[in-house]
Amino acid sequence: MIQAIQSFVEREEKREAVRQECIAAHEHYKSTGLHLTQEEVEAWLLDLEAGNDVEPPACHI
């Protein structure tokens, strides 16, 4: 029972940490307007998947 509770608490703490990161990222986007499009991210991921060592695309407004 104790292990189940500990696992639950750890999962919830990780979930909350991710949620806070998302909130911070959204606030940053709202204040700067910097972003990547889905197409840009997909193209970058396809390059990585193909074995190319490429840098992520630069964010833009």
N, CA, C and O of each residue as an XYZ file, in Angstrom:
244
protein
N       0.817     -1.182      0.000
C       0.000      0.000      0.000
C       0.871      1.261      0.000
O       0.601      2.215     -0.729
N       1.907      1.247      0.819
C       2.797      2.412      0.895
C       3.471      2.653     -0.446
O       3.587      3.795     -0.892
N       3.916      1.576     -1.092
C       4.573      1.713     -2.395
C       3.608      2.282     -3.438
O       4.004      3.098     -4.270
N       2.358      1.858     -3.395
C       1.361      2.371     -4.334
C       1.139      3.866     -4.120
O       1.023      4.625     -5.081
N       1.083      4.273     -2.887
C       0.898      5.699     -2.580
C       2.119      6.499     -3.022
O       1.981      7.575     -3.603
N       3.312      5.976     -2.749
C       4.530      6.660     -3.166
C       4.582      6.797     -4.686
O       4.946      7.853     -5.204
N       4.223      5.742     -5.394
C       4.218      5.788     -6.863
C       3.224      6.829     -7.361
O       3.518      7.588     -8.284
N       2.055      6.858     -6.746
C       1.039      7.834     -7.128
C       1.549      9.256     -6.917
O       1.414     10.106     -7.797
N       2.129      9.511     -5.759
C       2.630     10.854     -5.448
C       3.734     11.252     -6.431
O       3.749     12.386     -6.910
N       4.649     10.342     -6.736
C       5.728     10.638     -7.692
C       5.156     10.974     -9.064
O       5.588     11.934     -9.703
N       4.182     10.182     -9.517
C       3.557     10.444    -10.818
C       2.888     11.808    -10.844
O       3.023     12.559    -11.810
N       2.171     12.119     -9.781
C       1.476     13.405     -9.724
C       2.459     14.576     -9.658
O       2.201     15.628    -10.243
N       3.571     14.407     -8.959
C       4.581     15.462     -8.901
C       5.206     15.683    -10.274
O       5.437     16.824    -10.676
N       5.479     14.601    -10.991
C       6.026     14.732    -12.351
C       5.008     15.390    -13.274
O       5.359     16.243    -14.089
N       3.748     14.990    -13.142
C       2.698     15.583    -13.968
C       2.581     17.079    -13.705
O       2.430     17.868    -14.638
N       2.651     17.465    -12.445
C       2.562     18.885    -12.092
C       3.774     19.650    -12.612
O       3.638     20.791    -13.055
N       4.956     19.041    -12.566
C       6.156     19.702    -13.090
C       6.014     19.957    -14.590
O       6.364     21.032    -15.076
N       5.500     18.969    -15.320
C       5.286     19.143    -16.762
C       4.248     20.230    -17.006
O       4.412     21.058    -17.903
N       3.188     20.230    -16.216
C       2.151     21.256    -16.364
C       2.713     22.652    -16.152
O       2.381     23.579    -16.890
N       3.568     22.803    -15.139
C       4.174     24.108    -14.870
C       5.113     24.526    -16.004
O       5.171     25.704    -16.357
N       5.846     23.566    -16.574
C       6.709     23.873    -17.722
C       5.871     24.344    -18.907
O       6.254     25.280    -19.609
N       4.738     23.700    -19.127
C       3.850     24.087    -20.227
C       3.291     25.490    -20.017
O       3.226     26.288    -20.952
N       2.894     25.778    -18.799
C       2.378     27.114    -18.485
C       3.461     28.156    -18.728
O       3.187     29.197    -19.325
N       4.674     27.900    -18.282
C       5.779     28.839    -18.475
C       6.084     29.019    -19.961
O       6.338     30.136    -20.412
N       6.062     27.920    -20.726
C       6.324     28.014    -22.158
C       5.237     28.836    -22.851
O       5.534     29.633    -23.741
N       3.993     28.645    -22.449
C       2.903     29.410    -23.055
C       3.004     30.888    -22.698
O       2.769     31.750    -23.545
N       3.350     31.181    -21.459
C       3.544     32.586    -21.057
C       4.685     33.219    -21.860
O       4.582     34.371    -22.283
N       5.764     32.470    -22.068
C       6.893     32.975    -22.859
C       6.439     33.253    -24.286
O       6.776     34.292    -24.855
N       5.682     32.335    -24.863
C       5.162     32.541    -26.216
C       4.283     33.787    -26.276
O       4.406     34.590    -27.201
N       3.390     33.952    -25.287
C       2.502     35.112    -25.297
C       3.277     36.417    -25.191
O       2.866     37.429    -25.761
N       4.392     36.406    -24.469
C       5.141     37.650    -24.297
C       6.106     37.931    -25.450
O       6.432     39.091    -25.699
N       6.570     36.897    -26.158
C       7.551     37.111    -27.228
C       7.008     36.836    -28.625
O       7.465     37.440    -29.596
N       6.046     35.938    -28.734
C       5.527     35.559    -30.044
C       6.408     34.555    -30.774
O       6.075     34.132    -31.881
N       7.531     34.166    -30.167
C       8.429     33.219    -30.814
C       7.804     31.830    -30.852
O       7.222     31.366    -29.872
N       7.937     31.177    -32.006
C       7.336     29.861    -32.158
C       7.965     29.103    -33.324
O       8.753     29.660    -34.088
N       7.612     27.844    -33.446
C       7.906     27.017    -34.609
C       6.590     26.457    -35.104
O       5.675     26.226    -34.313
N       6.483     26.238    -36.405
C       5.280     25.616    -36.924
C       5.409     24.097    -36.809
O       6.505     23.560    -36.646
N       4.288     23.435    -36.897
C       4.304     21.978    -36.855
C       5.130     21.421    -38.013
O       5.857     20.442    -37.844
N       5.023     22.035    -39.175
C       5.775     21.573    -40.343
C       7.280     21.693    -40.107
O       8.041     20.806    -40.491
N       7.707     22.783    -39.480
C       9.136     22.968    -39.196
C       9.646     21.907    -38.233
O      10.731     21.356    -38.420
N       8.865     21.627    -37.212
C       9.262     20.617    -36.231
C       9.287     19.233    -36.875
O      10.221     18.462    -36.652
N       8.273     18.916    -37.667
C       8.227     17.608    -38.322
C       9.404     17.412    -39.267
O       9.990     16.330    -39.305
N       9.760     18.447    -40.032
C      10.904     18.350    -40.946
C      12.191     18.117    -40.160
O      13.032     17.315    -40.566
N      12.344     18.810    -39.042
C      13.534     18.642    -38.204
C      13.597     17.224    -37.642
O      14.653     16.591    -37.657
N      12.459     16.727    -37.145
C      12.421     15.373    -36.590
C      12.700     14.316    -37.655
O      13.349     13.309    -37.373
N      12.215     14.538    -38.871
C      12.503     13.597    -39.957
C      13.998     13.570    -40.266
O      14.561     12.507    -40.525
N      14.642     14.745    -40.239
C      16.102     14.799    -40.435
C      16.822     14.009    -39.352
O      17.749     13.254    -39.642
N      16.397     14.181    -38.108
C      17.023     13.448    -37.008
C      16.800     11.951    -37.168
O      17.713     11.152    -36.955
N      15.592     11.579    -37.540
C      15.266     10.169    -37.716
C      16.099      9.549    -38.834
O      16.437      8.367    -38.775
N      16.430     10.341    -39.848
C      17.235      9.863    -40.973
C      18.713      9.756    -40.608
O      19.526      9.312    -41.418
N      19.056     10.162    -39.393
C      20.439     10.053    -38.945
C      21.256     11.308    -39.154
O      22.463     11.304    -38.914
N      20.626     12.380    -39.594
C      21.329     13.643    -39.795
C      21.441     14.384    -38.461
O      20.465     14.502    -37.720
N      22.622     14.869    -38.173
C      22.859     15.608    -36.930
C      22.609     17.080    -37.203
O      23.542     17.833    -37.484
N      21.343     17.491    -37.121
C      20.965     18.864    -37.454
C      20.480     19.598    -36.215
O      19.916     19.004    -35.296
N      20.710     20.882    -36.212
C      20.244     21.735    -35.120
C      18.735     21.982    -35.285
O      18.223     21.951    -36.404
N      18.040     22.222    -34.196
C      16.622     22.547    -34.333
C      16.467     23.884    -35.070
O      17.354     24.736    -35.012
N      15.339     24.058    -35.757
C      15.133     25.329    -36.461
C      15.026     26.484    -35.461
O      14.655     26.301    -34.302
N      15.359     27.663    -35.947
C      15.285     28.862    -35.108
C      13.829     29.305    -34.953
O      13.046     29.269    -35.902
N      13.494     29.715    -33.754
C      12.153     30.237    -33.506
C      11.989     31.574    -34.208
O      12.965     32.299    -34.404
N      10.774     31.903    -34.585
C      10.498     33.159    -35.276
C       9.143     33.692    -34.834
O       8.375     33.008    -34.157
N       8.871     34.911    -35.227
C       7.583     35.548    -34.889
C       6.599     35.272    -36.000
O       5.451     35.710    -35.931
